[in-house]
Amino acid sequence: MRRVGFYITLTVDGMYAGVDGGLAEFGPAEPEHRFANRLMREAGDLVMGRKMYDVMGYWDTVDLDDPATPEVEAEFARFWRETPKHVVSRGRPTLGPNAAVLKGDVVEVLRAMKSADGPPIMLGAGADLLATLAEAGLVDDYRFLIAPTALGHGKAMFGSLTRPLHLRLVATQRFESGSVLLEYVPQ
């Protein structure tokens, strides 16, 4: 059975995006980026909400031949491009290479993907999709990179939950930048 892992950067006040939809106030330092690169390299598939896919689509545009592109970013872009992406959308978004709209009910499709053998499935989602999949019991690993920033207002990661999400802390990692990685599994 495949594991489904969720990874996202959050502010200390639990926001995954500012009011404008981004988190430009925090750019990961190289060690944090390397952690994300490892997760992307290990993923067999990405299941993503459409808005998150739009944000991450930046990685399709990175010029891998430009010597000014930092190696850690070029590496992430390569892993991004190699990994099949399944985008959850009600419409018909324009998608880049190696991406397709996920057809059918996302809970049932992810349950079927998860039941097969293979590498982990990485989830990229905002509050609504995370709540849907977490409440269906489909997320095995939660990884939150807590940025040393508070926004006060923005998009709250857990604002769409309809019931408490009980998690058990299994690992932590502190980075020189002041960010902290918290790794959880469902209780």
GROMACS elastic network, one bead per residue, 0.5 to 0.9 nm:
[ bonds ]
;  ai    aj funct       b0    kb
    1   113     6  0.88582   500
    1   114     6  0.59245   500
    1   116     6  0.53949   500
    1   117     6  0.50301   500
    1   118     6  0.72117   500
    2   113     6  0.76079   500
    2   115     6  0.63543   500
    2   116     6  0.62652   500
    2   117     6  0.56871   500
    2   118     6  0.57110   500
    2   119     6  0.61478   500
    2   120     6  0.53958   500
    2   121     6  0.69146   500
    3   114     6  0.64997   500
    3   118     6  0.87565   500
    3   119     6  0.75829   500
    3   121     6  0.61338   500
    3   122     6  0.84411   500
    3   138     6  0.85724   500
    3   139     6  0.75390   500
    3   140     6  0.58778   500
    3   141     6  0.76159   500
    4   110     6  0.88060   500
    4   114     6  0.71377   500
    4   120     6  0.58450   500
    4   122     6  0.58061   500
    4   123     6  0.67652   500
    4   138     6  0.68270   500
    4   139     6  0.51084   500
    4   140     6  0.52812   500
    4   141     6  0.64723   500
    4   142     6  0.88952   500
    5    39     6  0.88402   500
    5    43     6  0.89608   500
    5   120     6  0.70375   500
    5   121     6  0.62474   500
    5   123     6  0.58985   500
    5   124     6  0.89470   500
    5   139     6  0.60884   500
    5   140     6  0.58682   500
    5   142     6  0.60020   500
    5   143     6  0.75717   500
    6   121     6  0.87323   500
    6   122     6  0.60051   500
    6   124     6  0.65324   500
    6   125     6  0.80164   500
    6   130     6  0.83942   500
    6   139     6  0.69907   500
    6   140     6  0.80637   500
    6   141     6  0.60720   500
    6   143     6  0.59941   500
    6   144     6  0.82031   500
    7    36     6  0.81620   500
    7    39     6  0.85441   500
    7   122     6  0.76861   500
    7   123     6  0.70924   500
    7   124     6  0.70369   500
    7   125     6  0.88842   500
    7   141     6  0.82985   500
    7   142     6  0.61278   500
    7   144     6  0.58198   500
    7   145     6  0.76132   500
    8    16     6  0.73280   500
    8   124     6  0.75221   500
    8   125     6  0.83812   500
    8   142     6  0.85707   500
    8   143     6  0.66228   500
    8   144     6  0.53487   500
    8   145     6  0.61900   500
    8   146     6  0.86348   500
    9    15     6  0.85093   500
    9    16     6  0.62437   500
    9    17     6  0.89465   500
    9    23     6  0.86448   500
    9    26     6  0.87853   500
    9    28     6  0.89089   500
    9   143     6  0.85689   500
    9   144     6  0.57874   500
    9   146     6  0.59128   500
    9   147     6  0.67073   500
    9   181     6  0.89133   500
   10    13     6  0.76569   500
   10    14     6  0.54667   500
   10    15     6  0.53298   500
   10    17     6  0.78068   500
   10    23     6  0.87133   500
   10   144     6  0.64718   500
   10   145     6  0.60122   500
   10   147     6  0.59996   500
   10   149     6  0.86948   500
   10   156     6  0.88557   500
   10   157     6  0.77289   500
   11    14     6  0.52141   500
   11    15     6  0.52327   500
   11    16     6  0.66147   500
   11    17     6  0.83907   500
   11    23     6  0.87242   500
   11    26     6  0.86609   500
   11   145     6  0.82751   500
   11   146     6  0.54971   500
   11   148     6  0.65291   500
   11   149     6  0.52945   500
   11   150     6  0.54833   500
   11   151     6  0.70825   500
   12    15     6  0.75271   500
   12   146     6  0.58622   500
   12   147     6  0.62498   500
   12   148     6  0.62004   500
   12   149     6  0.59106   500
   12   150     6  0.54297   500
   12   151     6  0.83341   500
   13   149     6  0.79373   500
   13   150     6  0.54668   500
   13   151     6  0.69713   500
   13   152     6  0.69578   500
   13   153     6  0.88382   500
   13   156     6  0.82341   500
   14   146     6  0.82525   500
   14   150     6  0.82449   500
   14   151     6  0.89079   500
   14   155     6  0.82874   500
   14   156     6  0.56845   500
   14   157     6  0.59879   500
   14   158     6  0.77384   500
   15    18     6  0.69175   500
   15    23     6  0.87321   500
   15   150     6  0.80712   500
   15   151     6  0.72752   500
   15   152     6  0.83867   500
   15   153     6  0.76819   500
   15   154     6  0.59004   500
   15   155     6  0.52403   500
   15   157     6  0.56858   500
   15   158     6  0.86711   500
   16    21     6  0.85428   500
   16    22     6  0.79271   500
   16    23     6  0.69651   500
   16   126     6  0.76705   500
   16   127     6  0.85900   500
   16   154     6  0.76161   500
   16   155     6  0.58883   500
   16   156     6  0.62444   500
   16   157     6  0.57527   500
   17    20     6  0.74091   500
   17    21     6  0.50880   500
   17    24     6  0.85649   500
   17   151     6  0.88303   500
   17   153     6  0.89632   500
   17   154     6  0.57333   500
   17   155     6  0.51743   500
   17   156     6  0.75852   500
   17   157     6  0.85289   500
   18    21     6  0.52109   500
   18    22     6  0.54185   500
   18    23     6  0.58078   500
   18    24     6  0.84086   500
   18    25     6  0.88995   500
   18   151     6  0.68625   500
   18   152     6  0.88241   500
   18   153     6  0.65669   500
   18   155     6  0.60141   500
   18   156     6  0.89204   500
   19    22     6  0.75471   500
   19   153     6  0.64394   500
   19   155     6  0.65181   500
   20    23     6  0.84919   500
   20   154     6  0.77176   500
   21   154     6  0.76703   500
   21   155     6  0.74766   500
   22    25     6  0.84110   500
   22    55     6  0.82642   500
   23    26     6  0.60265   500
   23    27     6  0.81181   500
   24    27     6  0.67098   500
   25   149     6  0.76886   500
   26   147     6  0.67900   500
   26   148     6  0.83564   500
   26   149     6  0.75874   500
   27   147     6  0.89966   500
   28    31     6  0.78639   500
   28    32     6  0.56092   500
   28    33     6  0.58330   500
   28   147     6  0.84881   500
   28   177     6  0.83282   500
   28   179     6  0.87175   500
   29    32     6  0.55579   500
   29    33     6  0.61758   500
   29    34     6  0.87226   500
   29   175     6  0.87609   500
   29   176     6  0.87121   500
   29   177     6  0.68520   500
   30    34     6  0.60240   500
   30    35     6  0.86776   500
   30    72     6  0.68604   500
   30    73     6  0.89024   500
   31    34     6  0.50633   500
   31    35     6  0.64442   500
   31    36     6  0.88836   500
   31   175     6  0.72798   500
   31   176     6  0.85724   500
   32    35     6  0.51823   500
   32    36     6  0.65243   500
   32    37     6  0.86967   500
   32   145     6  0.81623   500
   32   175     6  0.73201   500
   32   177     6  0.88890   500
   32   179     6  0.83981   500
   32   181     6  0.86525   500
   33    36     6  0.51007   500
   33    37     6  0.60914   500
   33    38     6  0.86855   500
   33    72     6  0.69110   500
   33    73     6  0.77697   500
   33    76     6  0.81079   500
   34    38     6  0.62200   500
   34    39     6  0.87545   500
   34    72     6  0.67256   500
   34    73     6  0.89603   500
   34    75     6  0.89583   500
   34    76     6  0.82629   500
   35    38     6  0.52001   500
   35    39     6  0.65333   500
   35    40     6  0.88017   500
   36    39     6  0.51397   500
   36    40     6  0.62062   500
   36    41     6  0.85674   500
   36    76     6  0.78219   500
   37    40     6  0.50766   500
   37    41     6  0.60069   500
   37    42     6  0.85856   500
   37    72     6  0.78654   500
   37    73     6  0.85746   500
   37    75     6  0.71103   500
   37    76     6  0.51905   500
   37    77     6  0.88559   500
   37    79     6  0.73561   500
   37    80     6  0.88493   500
   38    41     6  0.50469   500
   38    42     6  0.61784   500
   38    43     6  0.86385   500
   38    76     6  0.85893   500
   39    42     6  0.52506   500
   39    43     6  0.62025   500
   39   120     6  0.89154   500
   39   122     6  0.77367   500
   40    43     6  0.52388   500
   40    44     6  0.84523   500
   40    45     6  0.89867   500
   40    46     6  0.85561   500
   40    76     6  0.72448   500
   40    79     6  0.59917   500
   40    80     6  0.66737   500
   40    83     6  0.77598   500
   40   122     6  0.75192   500
   41    44     6  0.81568   500
   41    76     6  0.80240   500
   41    78     6  0.89551   500
   41    79     6  0.54602   500
   41    80     6  0.80379   500
   41    82     6  0.87368   500
   41    83     6  0.80375   500
   42    79     6  0.89204   500
   42   119     6  0.67782   500
   42   120     6  0.68164   500
   42   121     6  0.87331   500
   42   122     6  0.88899   500
   43    46     6  0.69801   500
   43    79     6  0.89624   500
   43    83     6  0.71125   500
   43   119     6  0.59379   500
   43   120     6  0.50012   500
   43   121     6  0.54596   500
   43   122     6  0.58308   500
   44    83     6  0.63404   500
   44    84     6  0.72354   500
   44   118     6  0.71586   500
   44   120     6  0.57381   500
   44   121     6  0.57989   500
   44   122     6  0.77828   500
   45    83     6  0.57785   500
   45    84     6  0.51009   500
   45    85     6  0.59901   500
   45    86     6  0.75057   500
   45   119     6  0.79749   500
   45   120     6  0.72286   500
   45   122     6  0.63014   500
   45   123     6  0.86228   500
   46    83     6  0.68693   500
   46    84     6  0.61976   500
   46    86     6  0.60449   500
   46    87     6  0.82171   500
   46   120     6  0.89681   500
   46   121     6  0.57797   500
   46   123     6  0.58003   500
   46   124     6  0.71140   500
   47    84     6  0.86911   500
   47    85     6  0.59613   500
   47    87     6  0.59749   500
   47    88     6  0.73224   500
   47   102     6  0.81380   500
   47   110     6  0.81354   500
   47   121     6  0.71721   500
   47   122     6  0.63090   500
   47   124     6  0.62163   500
   47   125     6  0.80646   500
   48    51     6  0.82469   500
   48    52     6  0.63578   500
   48    53     6  0.58894   500
   48    85     6  0.70969   500
   48    86     6  0.61743   500
   48    88     6  0.60047   500
   48   122     6  0.83369   500
   48   123     6  0.58367   500
   48   125     6  0.55589   500
   48   126     6  0.88018   500
   48   129     6  0.85286   500
   49    52     6  0.53426   500
   49    53     6  0.60725   500
   49    54     6  0.86708   500
   49    86     6  0.85774   500
   49    87     6  0.57004   500
   49    89     6  0.67385   500
   49   123     6  0.85214   500
   49   124     6  0.64421   500
   49   125     6  0.50278   500
   49   126     6  0.68438   500
   49   128     6  0.89649   500
   49   129     6  0.66620   500
   50    54     6  0.61395   500
   50    55     6  0.87295   500
   50    87     6  0.57499   500
   50    88     6  0.57138   500
   50    89     6  0.55349   500
   50    90     6  0.88305   500
   50    93     6  0.77447   500
   50   101     6  0.88906   500
   50   125     6  0.82741   500
   51    54     6  0.50109   500
   51    55     6  0.63906   500
   51    56     6  0.86544   500
   51    89     6  0.88022   500
   51   125     6  0.80532   500
   51   126     6  0.78052   500
   52    55     6  0.51197   500
   52    56     6  0.61073   500
   52    57     6  0.84029   500
   52   124     6  0.63193   500
   52   125     6  0.59085   500
   52   126     6  0.68030   500
   53    56     6  0.50117   500
   53    57     6  0.57890   500
   53    85     6  0.86367   500
   53    87     6  0.69671   500
   53    95     6  0.86238   500
   53   124     6  0.75947   500
   53   125     6  0.84318   500
   54    57     6  0.50643   500
   54    58     6  0.76335   500
   54    95     6  0.84983   500
   55    58     6  0.63440   500
   55    59     6  0.88999   500
   56    59     6  0.60441   500
   56    60     6  0.81773   500
   56    80     6  0.88187   500
   57    60     6  0.54983   500
   57    61     6  0.73642   500
   57    95     6  0.84178   500
   57    96     6  0.73426   500
   58    61     6  0.53885   500
   58    62     6  0.68334   500
   58    77     6  0.87347   500
   59    62     6  0.53966   500
   59    63     6  0.89807   500
   59    73     6  0.85166   500
   59    74     6  0.86152   500
   59    76     6  0.77170   500
   59    78     6  0.82769   500
   59    80     6  0.67375   500
   59    81     6  0.75854   500
   60    63     6  0.85195   500
   60    77     6  0.67578   500
   60    78     6  0.87147   500
   60    80     6  0.76830   500
   60    81     6  0.65861   500
   60    96     6  0.71382   500
   60    97     6  0.78491   500
   61    64     6  0.88520   500
   61    77     6  0.85059   500
   62    65     6  0.88701   500
   62    66     6  0.86013   500
   62    69     6  0.77380   500
   62    73     6  0.82165   500
   62    74     6  0.71571   500
   62    77     6  0.67137   500
   63    66     6  0.54744   500
   63    67     6  0.88404   500
   63    69     6  0.70778   500
   63    74     6  0.77963   500
   63    77     6  0.89543   500
   64    67     6  0.79417   500
   64    69     6  0.68889   500
   64    71     6  0.88431   500
   64    73     6  0.88684   500
   64    74     6  0.56240   500
   64    75     6  0.86139   500
   64    77     6  0.78551   500
   64    78     6  0.80714   500
   65    68     6  0.86859   500
   65    69     6  0.78754   500
   65    74     6  0.87805   500
   66    69     6  0.55659   500
   66    70     6  0.89557   500
   67    70     6  0.76033   500
   67    71     6  0.86765   500
   68    71     6  0.88049   500
   69    72     6  0.84494   500
   69    73     6  0.67739   500
   69    74     6  0.64092   500
   70    73     6  0.53807   500
   70    74     6  0.63169   500
   70    75     6  0.87003   500
   71    74     6  0.50205   500
   71    75     6  0.60580   500
   71    76     6  0.86351   500
   72    75     6  0.51718   500
   72    76     6  0.63854   500
   72    77     6  0.87551   500
   73    76     6  0.50911   500
   73    77     6  0.61440   500
   73    78     6  0.86427   500
   74    77     6  0.50212   500
   74    78     6  0.62158   500
   74    79     6  0.87582   500
   75    78     6  0.51848   500
   75    79     6  0.63991   500
   75    80     6  0.86155   500
   76    79     6  0.51676   500
   76    80     6  0.60250   500
   76    81     6  0.85981   500
   77    81     6  0.61312   500
   77    82     6  0.86179   500
   78    81     6  0.52195   500
   78    82     6  0.62388   500
   78    83     6  0.87801   500
   79    82     6  0.51460   500
   79    83     6  0.62199   500
   80    83     6  0.55026   500
   80    84     6  0.82872   500
   80    85     6  0.87126   500
   81    84     6  0.77343   500
   81    85     6  0.89376   500
   81    97     6  0.72060   500
   81    98     6  0.67959   500
   82    98     6  0.72829   500
   83    98     6  0.70821   500
   83    99     6  0.86879   500
   84    97     6  0.87445   500
   84    98     6  0.52068   500
   84    99     6  0.59225   500
   84   100     6  0.81865   500
   85    97     6  0.88789   500
   85    98     6  0.62181   500
   85   100     6  0.63832   500
   85   101     6  0.83550   500
   85   102     6  0.87434   500
   86    98     6  0.88349   500
   86    99     6  0.59206   500
   86   100     6  0.52809   500
   86   101     6  0.56272   500
   86   102     6  0.50377   500
   86   103     6  0.87072   500
   87    93     6  0.89443   500
   87    95     6  0.85910   500
   87    99     6  0.70434   500
   87   100     6  0.60533   500
   87   102     6  0.52608   500
   87   103     6  0.88340   500
   88   100     6  0.89455   500
   88   101     6  0.60498   500
   88   102     6  0.53424   500
   88   103     6  0.79447   500
   88   106     6  0.70845   500
   88   129     6  0.85751   500
   89    92     6  0.71105   500
   89    93     6  0.73840   500
   89   101     6  0.66351   500
   89   102     6  0.73917   500
   89   103     6  0.88855   500
   90    93     6  0.87454   500
   91   101     6  0.88857   500
   92    95     6  0.87344   500
   92   101     6  0.75614   500
   93   101     6  0.79320   500
   95    98     6  0.84315   500
   95    99     6  0.60414   500
   95   100     6  0.68844   500
   95   101     6  0.81750   500
   96    99     6  0.59520   500
   96   100     6  0.84552   500
   97   100     6  0.85245   500
  100   103     6  0.86753   500
  102   105     6  0.83519   500
  102   106     6  0.72387   500
  102   109     6  0.79197   500
  103   106     6  0.76997   500
  103   109     6  0.78043   500
  104   107     6  0.86993   500
  104   108     6  0.75696   500
  104   109     6  0.66045   500
  105   108     6  0.54291   500
  105   109     6  0.60562   500
  105   110     6  0.85156   500
  106   109     6  0.50876   500
  106   110     6  0.58953   500
  106   111     6  0.82880   500
  106   129     6  0.89403   500
  106   132     6  0.88321   500
  106   133     6  0.81539   500
  107   110     6  0.53405   500
  107   111     6  0.60132   500
  107   112     6  0.86482   500
  107   132     6  0.76500   500
  107   133     6  0.63986   500
  107   136     6  0.70710   500
  107   138     6  0.78801   500
  108   112     6  0.61944   500
  108   113     6  0.86515   500
  109   112     6  0.51569   500
  109   113     6  0.62185   500
  109   114     6  0.85544   500
  110   114     6  0.59184   500
  110   115     6  0.85041   500
  110   133     6  0.85509   500
  110   138     6  0.75757   500
  111   114     6  0.51115   500
  111   115     6  0.62156   500
  111   138     6  0.68823   500
  112   115     6  0.51893   500
  112   116     6  0.69346   500
  113   116     6  0.57701   500
  113   117     6  0.86286   500
  113   121     6  0.83038   500
  114   117     6  0.76609   500
  114   118     6  0.85886   500
  114   120     6  0.83895   500
  114   121     6  0.75736   500
  114   138     6  0.81429   500
  118   121     6  0.87545   500
  123   130     6  0.83366   500
  123   139     6  0.83984   500
  124   129     6  0.88611   500
  124   130     6  0.83746   500
  125   128     6  0.77269   500
  125   129     6  0.57136   500
  125   130     6  0.57301   500
  126   129     6  0.58766   500
  126   130     6  0.60697   500
  126   131     6  0.85639   500
  126   155     6  0.84699   500
  126   156     6  0.88488   500
  126   157     6  0.67260   500
  126   158     6  0.89567   500
  127   130     6  0.52519   500
  127   131     6  0.60225   500
  127   132     6  0.86620   500
  127   155     6  0.78402   500
  127   156     6  0.69962   500
  127   158     6  0.57967   500
  127   159     6  0.63017   500
  127   160     6  0.55925   500
  127   161     6  0.78348   500
  128   131     6  0.52468   500
  128   132     6  0.63211   500
  128   133     6  0.88246   500
  128   157     6  0.86321   500
  128   158     6  0.84432   500
  128   159     6  0.80126   500
  128   160     6  0.53905   500
  128   161     6  0.77568   500
  129   132     6  0.50933   500
  129   133     6  0.62375   500
  129   134     6  0.84023   500
  129   160     6  0.85926   500
  130   133     6  0.52991   500
  130   134     6  0.57762   500
  130   135     6  0.82612   500
  130   139     6  0.85608   500
  130   157     6  0.82932   500
  130   158     6  0.81953   500
  130   160     6  0.82301   500
  130   161     6  0.83684   500
  131   134     6  0.51513   500
  131   135     6  0.58249   500
  131   136     6  0.83524   500
  131   157     6  0.89650   500
  131   158     6  0.72552   500
  131   159     6  0.84650   500
  131   160     6  0.58116   500
  131   161     6  0.50223   500
  131   162     6  0.76987   500
  131   165     6  0.89243   500
  132   135     6  0.54604   500
  132   136     6  0.62814   500
  132   137     6  0.89296   500
  132   160     6  0.84392   500
  132   161     6  0.78559   500
  133   136     6  0.50279   500
  133   137     6  0.64496   500
  133   138     6  0.55117   500
  133   139     6  0.65358   500
  134   137     6  0.51185   500
  134   138     6  0.57755   500
  134   139     6  0.54777   500
  134   140     6  0.87232   500
  134   161     6  0.85825   500
  134   165     6  0.77037   500
  134   186     6  0.89505   500
  135   138     6  0.76292   500
  135   139     6  0.87036   500
  135   161     6  0.76932   500
  135   162     6  0.81808   500
  135   163     6  0.79365   500
  135   165     6  0.77027   500
  136   139     6  0.82498   500
  137   140     6  0.79005   500
  137   186     6  0.84079   500
  139   142     6  0.73385   500
  139   185     6  0.83034   500
  139   186     6  0.78982   500
  140   184     6  0.85798   500
  140   185     6  0.59097   500
  140   186     6  0.66648   500
  141   183     6  0.72036   500
  141   184     6  0.59514   500
  141   186     6  0.74409   500
  142   167     6  0.85602   500
  142   182     6  0.80540   500
  142   183     6  0.57252   500
  142   184     6  0.50003   500
  142   185     6  0.61073   500
  142   186     6  0.82150   500
  143   181     6  0.68027   500
  143   182     6  0.57220   500
  143   184     6  0.63735   500
  143   185     6  0.88780   500
  144   180     6  0.80785   500
  144   181     6  0.56681   500
  144   182     6  0.52311   500
  144   183     6  0.65173   500
  144   184     6  0.84310   500
  145   179     6  0.66331   500
  145   180     6  0.56855   500
  145   182     6  0.64117   500
  145   183     6  0.87330   500
  146   149     6  0.82669   500
  146   178     6  0.87351   500
  146   179     6  0.53564   500
  146   180     6  0.51453   500
  146   181     6  0.61356   500
  146   182     6  0.75413   500
  147   150     6  0.82191   500
  147   177     6  0.85952   500
  147   178     6  0.72184   500
  147   180     6  0.69428   500
  147   181     6  0.89083   500
  148   177     6  0.81443   500
  148   178     6  0.59097   500
  148   179     6  0.55052   500
  148   180     6  0.82103   500
  149   179     6  0.89274   500
  150   153     6  0.86213   500
  151   154     6  0.68334   500
  153   156     6  0.82501   500
  155   158     6  0.88709   500
  155   159     6  0.78727   500
  156   159     6  0.52897   500
  156   160     6  0.84029   500
  157   160     6  0.77507   500
  158   161     6  0.57666   500
  158   165     6  0.88438   500
  159   162     6  0.85886   500
  161   164     6  0.69312   500
  161   165     6  0.76515   500
  165   186     6  0.77140   500
  165   187     6  0.86469   500
  166   185     6  0.87398   500
  166   186     6  0.61032   500
  166   187     6  0.56723   500
  167   184     6  0.58629   500
  167   185     6  0.55752   500
  167   187     6  0.50462   500
  168   183     6  0.84485   500
  168   184     6  0.52895   500
  168   185     6  0.54080   500
  168   186     6  0.60561   500
  168   187     6  0.55553   500
  169   172     6  0.79289   500
  169   182     6  0.71527   500
  169   183     6  0.59274   500
  169   185     6  0.67342   500
  169   186     6  0.89260   500
  170   182     6  0.80094   500
  170   183     6  0.57010   500
  170   184     6  0.54129   500
  170   185     6  0.69842   500
  171   181     6  0.80469   500
  171   182     6  0.61926   500
  171   183     6  0.50583   500
  171   184     6  0.71338   500
  172   180     6  0.70308   500
  172   181     6  0.54339   500
  172   183     6  0.61262   500
  173   179     6  0.86566   500
  173   180     6  0.56816   500
  173   182     6  0.68436   500
  173   183     6  0.86568   500
  174   177     6  0.84488   500
  174   178     6  0.69285   500
  174   179     6  0.62655   500
  174   181     6  0.63623   500
  174   182     6  0.89402   500
  175   178     6  0.56033   500
  175   179     6  0.54612   500
  175   180     6  0.60214   500
  175   181     6  0.79520   500
  176   179     6  0.72994   500
  177   180     6  0.87397   500
  184   187     6  0.89077   500
